[in-house]
Amino acid sequence: MKISPIQNFSIISSQQTKANNNHTKFASNQLSSDMVVLQNKPKKKSISFGNLNEAALTLAKQLPLEDRIASLFDVFKRGDIITVGKNLKETQRALKNSLDSLDHVIKRIFFIEDDNIQGSLAFYKNATGDKEILNINNFDLYLSNSTGQEALKPNNSFYVTTDDILYIGDMGIKIKDEPKTNLSFQRHIFSKVFDFTKDSQDIIKRQNTKELKSLVLDTQEKNKPLTFADIGGQDKAIEELKKGVLFPIKYPEAFENIKVNHGIILTGPPGTGKTLIAESLANESNAFFLKLNGSELKSKWVGESEENLRTLFEGAIENQPSIIVFDEFDSVAKKRDKVDNYSAEFVNQFLSIMSDIEKQGDDVYILATTNKIEMLDDAIMRSGRFGKHIQIGLPDLQGTRQILDIHTAKKPLDESINKEALSKKLFDIHATGADIARLSSDAHNNAFERVGIFDKMSNGTFVKSDIDNLKITNEDFEQAINNFIKERQVKERKKIGYN
């Protein structure tokens, strides 16, 4: 390999020759740039180390890749990943696509740049301290040893031991415990290290703290799935969903001669709980549950391949009984026209799938939520597709009280709070379920502000005992409601120039 000469530099200066006479051989083998000194001193010039660093890296790349990897095996620990690739960006992208295969937090990433490799490699230590190779490519790797050769599929991993040979493309890499020569002085040249230890330690600490808390908390109560009991003010809608979906799933023998609607539209203003009701329905029926919103449908399914949408439903059919919820359905299933080809393709494919589900009698139910039902395509709305429409409206006074009870059940309310009067105020301002949840949290924050909890948090003096006797008062709720009304008025105020 030919390297461009570097003007005015040598590995050892003339002044150091005598002092380092016994170490000449050692010095000539080192690539570290911190040993570089000026050869000629008479003229002071601006010095650039760019060419030297490039030359050192070029020279380092001539070291066998298996030796460079083995050198990093000496220093890598649980939480580290050794990656190899032509460039950092490609390797980063490949590793990102395989993150689901890792079972630990990444603390450090080592990167070795190699011009000849056809793809990327990633080595890590598992929980028992053994080395594994994770295939982060979209093609197979091959591992050869004394017992034969095996293919390693994308996103899968193998144990690797000394003398195994890993094949990536037409390159074979021998797994070594240590390099042929000591490369510890060259590591910083042929590899880059990205240290995330501090960030990962913060993540681990938070997770450990959460797990320790679970020892003294009633986690079953805290993490219980959402059910109809957690939904207030929508008794009529819930009753219709029980008859239309829950009972057919739980008691199929009673519905053998009854035509069941497999598509239901939940319509109503934003914040009334349409999605929460659908999720609780899935939990009540123990059905396979999948939720997608309009933006996800556009990016993942519409326009890419009609087959992808069919694959989604095939998964639901395989796991039936199933409930699929499409949020913001109007964004993808609106009336077909010649302009919006994506929506037209989606509607056509959707109609075909719905017809198949109806003919086969699959235990698959599709719930679509929208607050713009008038925008949906007429063919979607007919019987046999989405023939049943359930209105999810604003809660009545009794429903408002139910929702308030749900969202304040675990909050420290002052005994002076009159829930009947508070519910009447919320009902009068036409608060939705989402509004009541927000106002309950705002009142709690107002209590924090009132007694100076946020100030203590800012100063770093907060301790748990500061909130032991905290109570949310009527005034805290009044302030939250007044602010809410002001915000709503600002949003509804007409802009200048509008009639």
N, C-alpha and C positions, 0 to 999 in steps of 0.2 A: 504494500500500500504506500502510495506517495503522499507525503504531507508537505504543504507549502512551508517554506522556511520562515522562521519568525525573526524579524530584524531586532538586533540589539539585545537578544535574550539568550541565555544558556541555562542549563539546569543548575550548575554550580558556578559562582563567580570566581574570578582569579584570586580575590582576596581570601576566599574560603578554602582554596585548594589544599593548603598545608594543614589547616585545622581539621579538614574532613578527609585526609588522605586515605585513612583506613576504611572509609565508608563510601568510596566512589562507586563500587559495584552496587551497593544498596540504593544509593541516590538515583542511579541511572534507571533503576527498575520502577521508580515511583512516578505516579502521574499527577500527584497533588499539586495544585497551582500555588499553594502557599510556600513552595520551595523555590519559586522563580525569583531571580534577582537581576539587577541591571549588569550588563557586561561592560559597557563603556559609560563612564560618568561625565566626561567633559561637558556635553551639551544637555541642558534641561529641556525635555520635550514632554508633551502630553502623551501619556501611555495608555493603550487600550489592551485589555486582556481578552477581548472577544475572540481573536484568532487562536489564542492559546487554549481557551476553554473548548472551542470547537475541535481543535486538534486532539486535545486530551480525550474528548468524548468519542471522536472517530477512532482513536487508538483503542479505547476501552471496548468499543463495539466489536473489535477483533477477538476479544476474549471469548472462549466458547460459552454459548448461552447457558449450557447446563452448569458451568462453573459459576457464572454470575448468579444464577438462581440458588445454587448450593451455598454461596456466600451469604445470601440473605436468610437461608434456612438457619444459619447460626444465630441470628438475632431476632427472628420473628416469634411472636407469642400468640396466645389465645386472644382473639380480637383483631389481629393483624391480617391483612390480605396482601399477597405478593401478586402483582399483575404484570403481564408482558404483552406488548403490542407494538404495532408500527408507529402509532402516535397516541398521545394521551386522550384525545377527544374520542377516537374510535373505541378505545378500551373502556372509557367511562360510560359510553352509551351501551356497550355490550354488558358491562357489569350491572348497570341500572336495570336492564331488562331481566336480570336473573336474581334480583334482591330477594324475591319470595323464597328462594332456595336456601337462604342463610338463616341460621337460628340464633344469631348473636349480634350485638351492637358492634359496628366497625369502629375501632379505635385508631388504627393507622393503616394507610394504604401505601405500599411500595410500588413504584412503577419502573420497569426496565424497558427501555426503547430498543427495538430490534428491527432492522430494515428488512430482514429476510422472512420473518414469520408471517404465515398466511392465516390471520385471525388473531385471537387474543386468548391469554391464559389467566387463570386465577387460582392461586393456592391459598389454603387457610388451615388453621388447626381446629380440630373438632373438640368437643367437650372432654374427651379422654386424652387430648394432647397429640393425637395422631395427625399426620399430614393428609390432606385431601385435595384433589383437583376438582374444581367445579367447572363444568363446561358452559361457558357464557356465550358460546357461538351458536349460530343457527344451523350448524352441521355437526356430524358425529366426530368425536375424537376416538383414538384407539390406544389401549394400554396393553403392552406386551410384557410377559414375564415367563418364568419357567413353566407355568401351567398352560400357557397359550396366549391368545389375543382376544380381547373383548372390546366391544363398541361402547362408547360413552355417549348417550343421547344428550341433546341440549337441555340445560337446567338440571341435569343429574350430576352426581359426584362419585368419585372412586377414592378408596384409600390408595396412597402411593408409598412404596417403600424402596429402599436402596436397590439399585440395579434394575428397577422397572424402567421400561422405555415407553415414553409417551409420544404418540404420533399426532401431529397437527398438520394436515395437508401432507406434503411429502417430506416434512422435517421430523426427524426422530430426536427426542431429547431424553438423555439418560438421567434418572433421578439419583442424585448423590447426597450423602450426608455432609460432605465438605468438598470444596474445590481442590483442584490439583495443586495449586499454590495459594498462599494466604493473600486474599484480595481485600482484606479489611481496610487498607489505606485507599483503595480505589472505589469503595462502595458509593461514596458521595458523588462520584463522577458518573458511574454507569447506572445509578438508580436515583430516583427522586422519592422523597418520603413526604407524605401529607399526614400531619398529626392532628387527630380529632379527639385525643384522650380526654381533654378537659370537658368538651361538650358531651362526650359519651358518658363520662363519670356523672355529670349532672342528670342525664337521662336515667342512668342506673339508680342514682340516689332517689329520684322522684318515684321510680317504680318500686324500689324497696320500701320507701315510706308508705306508699299506697298499700302494699301487701301487708305491712305491719299493722296498719290501721284496720285492715280487714279481720285481724285476729280479735278485735274488740267490738267490731260493728256487726250488726245483723245484716250480713251481705245478701242473704236470700231475700230479705224484705227490700233492701236497697236496690238490688239489681233485678227484681222480678220483672218479667216481660209485661208490656203494656196490654191491658185487657179493657173490656167494655166498662168495667167499674171505674176506670181512670178517665173516662170520657163523660163530661157533664153536658146537660142541656140538649142532647141529641137522641132522646129516647125513641122517638118515632122512626128516625133513620136507622137506628140500631135494630129495632124490631123488624124492619123490612129486610135488612141484611141477614138477620137470623133466619128468616123464612126463605130468603132467596138463595143463600149460600151456605150458612152454617149447618142448618138442618139437612139439606141434601148431601152434604159431606159426611155428617155424623150418622145419618139414618137413610142410606141410599135405597134400602128395600122399600121405604115408604113412598119413593118418588119414581118408581119404575114406569108408571103409566102417566107421569106428569111431565110436560115439556118445561125444562128448566132453562132460564136465561143464563148463558155463560158470559155475557157481557153486560156490565152495569156501569152507568155514568153517575158519578157523584158530582153534583154541580152546586155552586153557591159562592158567596163572597170569599175573598182571601181571609185566612185566619180563623175560619169556622171549624177547622178540624177534619177536613176531608181525608187527608193523608193519615192522620192518627187513627181515624175510624177504620181505614183499610188495614193498617198494621195490626190493630187490636183484633180485627176479624181473623187475620191469619193466625195469630197466637191462640185465639179461642178455639180454632178448628184444628190446631197442630198441623197446618198445611205448609208445604214448601212455599216460601215467600220470596218474591223478587220485586224490587222497586226501581224504576227508571224514570227520569224526568225528560221533558221535551228536548232540552239542550243535549243530554246524553244520547238520546235517540238520534238526533241530527248528526252528532259527531261519530257515533259508533256504528249506526246501522244505515241510516238513510243515505242513498247515493253511493255507498261503497259496494254492497252486494245484497241482492234480495235474499240470497241464501243464508246470510247471517241472521236475518230476522227469523227465518224458518228454524235455524239451529237453536235459537233462543227458545222457541216454543217446543222444539223436540226435547230439550232439557226439562221443561216444565211437564211435558207428557210423561217422560220417564220417571219423574219424581212425584207424580200425582198421588193424592190431591194437591193441587197447586193454586196459588193466588198470585197473579201478576198485577202490579199497580203501575199505571202510566200517569205520572204527574204532568200537569200543563199539557194535556193531550191536544189542546187546540193548536199548539205550535207546530205539530207535525201531521195532524189528521184533519186539517181544515179543508174547506170545499176545493175540489180539484178545478184547476184552470190550465190554460196553455202556458202560463208564465212560470208557475212554480212546479217544475218537473219533479223535484225531490218529494214534495208532499203527495203528488199524484202517484209516484212509484210506491211510496209507503202505503198509501190508502189501498191501492190495488193489491199489493201483497198481503196486507192485513185482512182485507175482505176474503181473500182466498183461504187464509189460515183459519179465520173464524168459521167459515163454511165447513172446513174439514173437522174442526172441533165439534161443531154442532152435529154433523152426520155421524161421527164416531162415538159421540156421547162421552168424550173424555172428561175426567174429573178436573178440569182446568177452568178457572174463573178469571176473567180479566176485568179489573176495575180501572176506569179512567176518570181522573179528576180534572175539572175545568171550571173556571168562572166566566167562560165565554162560550156557552153551549151553542149559541146561534152561529158560531163560526165553523162548527163541525160539518163534515160532508154528510149529505142526506143519506147516502147508502150505508154509512157507518151507523146511523141512528135507527135503522129499521129493525124490526123483530128478527131474531135469529142472529143478530150481531150485538148491538148495544140497544136492545129494545126496552130495557128498564132504566128509568131515570129517577134518581133519589135526590131530593132537594136537601142540602145541608145549610140551614139558615142561621140567623142570629139566635142566640138562646133567649128563651122567655125568662121571666123573673125567677121562676123556680130553677130553671137551668143555670141562670147566672149564679144563683146561690150554690148550686152543686159544683160549678167550676171554681168558684172562690174557695170552697171547702177543700177541693183537691189541691189547689196551688198554695194554700196556707197551712195545710195539715202539719207540716214539720217546721213551720216558722214560729218564732217566739212572739206571739201576739199579746199585747197588753189586755188585761181583763176588761178594760173600759170600752173596747171596740165592740160596736153593735153590728154584727154581720148582716142582720136584716136591712138596716139602714144603708150600710155600705153596698150591699147587693143592689138596692134600689137606685143608688147613684150610678153604679156601673151599668145597670139596665137602661137608665135614662140617657146615658151618653152613647148607647148602642155599642157597647164593648163586645168584641168577639172573644172566643176562648183564648186566642193568642194574645189579645190585648190584656185580658185579665191576668194571664201568666206574667206578662211583662210588667204590669202595674204592681203586682205582688212583689216582684224582684226590685222594682224601683223604690217601693216603700221601705224594703229592707235596706237598700243602699242609703236612703234618706236617714234611717236610724243610725247607720254607721257614721254618716256625715255629722249628724246632730251631736253625737257623744265623742267625736274626734277620733274614731277608729282609723279613718283614712290618713289623718295627720300622723298618727303613730306608725302606720305602715310606711309612710314616706320617710319618717325619721329612723326607721329600723328599730323602734322600741316596742312594737306590738307583741303581745303575748296572748296565749289562748284565754287566760283568765279575764282579759279585757272585755270579752263578749259573753261571759258566763251569765251575767244578769241583764243582758240587753233585751229590751222589749220594743216591738213595733207599735207605735201609737196611732190614734186617729189622725193626728197632724201629719204624720209621715205619709199616710194614704192620701190625705187631702192635697198635699204638695205634689204627689205623683200624679193624681188625677188632673189637677190644674195645669201642670206642665204638659200632660198628654193632650188636653183640650187646646192649648196654645199651639202645639206642634201641628195638630190636625187643621187648625184654622189657617196656619201659614201654608200648608200643603194645598188647601182648597181655595186659597185666595187667587183670584183671576189675575193673570199677567196684564201689563199695560198693552193696549192695542187690541185686546180681545173684547168682543161684545158680551 
